[in-house]
């Protein structure tokens, strides 16, 4: 009797094992595709748009009839809920899956629970997608909160800019009022005194014993008138209103005698916002006054310009005594002048640098961001 060999029987265990491995591999690939597709949906669209589609796919994946996503709302309001589908048999339906990742976002899948349980691998896949939903929700919330904070910051900046403009306007109006009071009061009195003294000197004649003293008093009165007019012009130069900061600075520099003055003033500065132009003029005015009074300089360089980043710049450079060599720079008035410059620039969000030049002298460099939306063309 011959020995028969059944090939199918001998190889059937290996074939069954291979088929099981193949089905398991297909299942793993399907789970991976599901995770990737959910991630792509959440990455490509906003959370509000992608979440319902992802929930629908989650329900299909788990064989659920209803998918519910609960997540906290912004600014301490009541939690919000997103639901896809509906329970077909409330009496027999149960919870097929509930996320356990510990995040504030909670996913629940509801469907027929009798005779079917979610496998461990499927549960792990659902946990991964639930985690992706939580991450996408958090990112969306963070972006919304960031945008809200940026909006609040922009509003605060606009309010601050408006307050700065009002403060500067109030300061300048007070300066203008003082200038008018000086012009109509002290300057007129000093001018009248000067004319009366000159008339008196002419009437008493050259031989009178008091003639030299009256001439001195008349000269002193004329100097007082000149000083008052200069102070009035410094309080509120008309060029600042009529022409702008560059033109007003040029007029101020043209009046300086006794030193070489180099002015590099960008005419575009005349189109800066009024508050910026006024503050930069005041800073330049203070710096130039310090040079004239304290530096004993032979050359003065003043630059005014706007850089490519949209910042306003001022440079005042002299070749006189360095800031550390001039003892009078430490006087109370000089210190208050420097403090005043810093405070004015701080109103614009700018700053000032003061130091000794490499080859002697002193430099003053100031800059502040320009608020382009307030610039008139």
C-alpha positions, 0 to 999 in steps of 0.5 A: 500500500503506497504512502499518500501525502496530502499537500494541502493538509500539510501547508494549511496551518501556514496559509491560515497564519499568513492570511491572519498576518495579512489581515492584521497588516491590512488593519494596521495600515487602515488604522494608520491611514485613518490617523493620517487622514484625520491629521491632514483634515485638521491641518488643512482646515480650521478646527470648526470646519474640520472637526465635524468631518473628523467626528463623522469618520470617527463614528464610522470607524467605531460603528457608532451612530453618534459622536459627541465632542465637548470642549471648554469655550474661551473666556470662562464661558460654559463648555461647548458641544459638537455632535454628529449623528444621533442615537438610533436606539437610546434604550440599547445604545451605550458608550462605545468609546470615551477619551481618556487622555486627560485633556480639556476636550472630551470625545464620546462615541455612542452606538449599539454595544450588545455583541460588540466591543471596541478592540484594543488596537481600535481604541488606541487609534481612537485615542490618537485621533482624539488627541489630535482633535485636542491638539488642533482645538488648543492650537486654534484657541491659542491662535484666537487668544493671541489675535485677541491679545494683539488686538487689545495691544493695538487698541492700547497703542492707539489709545496711548498714541492719542493720549500722547498727542493730547499731552503734547498738544496741551504742552504746546498750547501752554507754551503758546499761551506763555509766548503770547503773554510775554509778547503782549506783556513783558516784551511790550513793557521792555520795548516801551522802556527802551524807547523812553530811555532812548528818547530821554537820552536824546532830550537831555543832550550829550553834556548831561551828567546822566547821559552815559548811565541812561545810554547803558540803561537803554542798551540793557532794555534793548538787550532785554527786548531781544532776549524776550523775543528769542524766548518767545520764538523758542517757546513756539517757533512759527516755522514749526506750525507753518513748515515742519520740524526740518524747516524750523530746525534750519531756521534755528541753526541759521541764527547761530553765530560763532561756530561752523554749523553743518545741517543735514535735515531730511525734508521728509521729516516735515511730513512726520506726525505733528507730535513726533515733529514737535518732540524731535524739535524740542530735543534738538532745541535742548541739545543745541542750547547745551552745545552753545552754552557749555561745549565751547565748540567750533563745529556743530553737526545736526542730522534729521532723517527717517531710516528704512525701518520707519524710525525717526532719527536725530543726531546732534554732534559737536567738537567741543568739550566732552560731556565728562570734561565740561563741569557746567553740564552737571548743573541742575538746569543741564541735568533737567534738560537731559531728563526732559529730552528722555521723557519727551522721547519716552512718550513716543516709545523712543530713547536717547543716547548721550556720550563722548565722541571718539575724537572729542566732543559730545554726541546726542542721538535720538530715535523713535518709531513713526506711527505711519497711520497718522502721517498726513500726505 
